Amino acid sequence: MIKKYIFYLIRWQLSSPILAICLMYLKFGITWNTIVANLIGGLIFFWVDKFIFTSKILNPQWEIKENVVCVDCGIVGKGFRLIKTQNYDKVNDKNKEFRCQTCSDIKIKELKNRGIII
């Protein structure tokens, strides 16, 4: 989530030059210049925002199933499996390991300690 937030803050700063250029060079008056700048920004940044908030590149991919046996503790219930994130890829893993919420949280901490970014 922090990664998305940082990208969003950078994206927000990129809208400043559009506003500045419109305020400096358009001759409609400050209010209309601002409206034009916001329309231009909306045309551009709609797509950037869509990428930031829906991109699989920025999101870890999870598989969640009901009624599975936790590979670590043996509890039957909702199971979680991290499939893919930056520098971690289990997309083609033939031995799918699902974990309960508690064991999944422990596994996430282990992965983070190994340098996996989630």
C-alpha positions in Angstrom: 0.0 0.0 0.0 2.9 2.4 0.8 4.2 1.8 -2.7 0.9 2.9 -4.2 0.8 6.0 -1.9 4.3 7.0 -3.0 3.4 6.7 -6.7 0.2 8.6 -6.1 2.2 11.5 -4.4 4.6 11.6 -7.3 1.7 11.6 -9.8 0.1 14.4 -7.9 3.2 16.5 -8.2 3.3 15.9 -11.9 0.0 17.8 -12.3 1.6 21.0 -11.0 3.5 21.8 -14.3 0.2 21.5 -16.2 -1.4 24.0 -13.9 1.5 26.3 -14.0 1.8 26.3 -17.9 -2.0 26.9 -18.2 -1.9 29.7 -15.8 1.1 31.4 -17.5 0.2 31.0 -21.1 -3.6 30.8 -21.5 -5.5 34.1 -21.7 -8.9 33.1 -20.3 -8.4 34.5 -16.8 -7.3 32.6 -13.7 -10.5 30.7 -13.1 -10.9 29.4 -16.7 -7.2 28.7 -17.0 -7.5 26.5 -13.8 -10.5 24.7 -15.2 -8.7 24.0 -18.5 -5.6 22.8 -16.6 -7.8 20.4 -14.5 -9.5 19.1 -17.6 -6.1 18.4 -19.3 -4.8 16.8 -16.0 -8.0 14.7 -15.8 -7.5 13.4 -19.4 -3.9 12.4 -18.6 -4.0 11.3 -15.0 -7.1 9.2 -15.2 -5.0 6.6 -16.9 -2.1 7.0 -14.5 -4.4 6.7 -11.5 -6.1 3.6 -13.0 -2.6 2.0 -13.4 -1.6 2.9 -9.8 -4.8 1.5 -8.2 -5.4 -1.6 -10.4 -2.0 -2.7 -11.7 -1.0 -6.2 -10.9 2.6 -5.0 -11.0 2.0 -2.9 -7.9 -0.2 -5.4 -6.1 0.7 -8.8 -4.6 -1.4 -11.6 -6.1 -3.1 -14.0 -3.7 -5.1 -17.1 -4.0 -7.8 -17.6 -1.3 -9.8 -20.8 -0.9 -12.3 -22.1 1.6 -12.0 -25.4 3.4 -8.3 -26.1 2.9 -5.9 -27.6 5.3 -3.2 -25.2 6.5 0.2 -26.6 5.5 1.8 -25.4 8.8 -0.7 -26.1 11.6 -3.3 -28.4 10.0 -6.4 -26.3 10.7 -9.2 -26.6 8.2 -10.7 -23.3 7.0 -10.0 -20.4 4.8 -6.5 -20.7 3.3 -4.2 -18.0 1.8 -1.4 -18.4 -0.7 0.8 -15.7 -2.0 1.2 -16.3 -5.7 3.3 -13.4 -7.0 4.9 -10.2 -5.9 8.1 -8.3 -6.6 11.0 -10.9 -6.6 8.6 -13.8 -5.6 6.8 -16.0 -8.1 4.8 -19.1 -7.4 2.5 -18.9 -10.4 3.5 -22.3 -11.8 4.1 -24.0 -8.4 2.8 -27.5 -8.5 2.8 -27.9 -4.7 0.3 -25.2 -3.7 0.7 -24.4 0.0 -2.3 -22.7 1.7 -2.0 -21.3 5.2 -4.6 -20.1 7.7 -4.6 -16.4 8.6 -2.3 -16.8 11.6 0.3 -19.0 9.7 0.0 -16.7 6.7 0.9 -13.7 8.8 3.9 -15.6 10.1 5.0 -16.6 6.6 4.7 -13.0 5.4 7.0 -11.9 8.2 9.5 -14.6 7.2 9.4 -13.5 3.5 9.9 -9.9 4.5 12.9 -10.9 6.6 14.3 -12.6 3.4 13.9 -9.3 1.4 10.6 -10.2 -0.4 8.6 -7.0 -0.8 4.9 -7.6 -0.2 
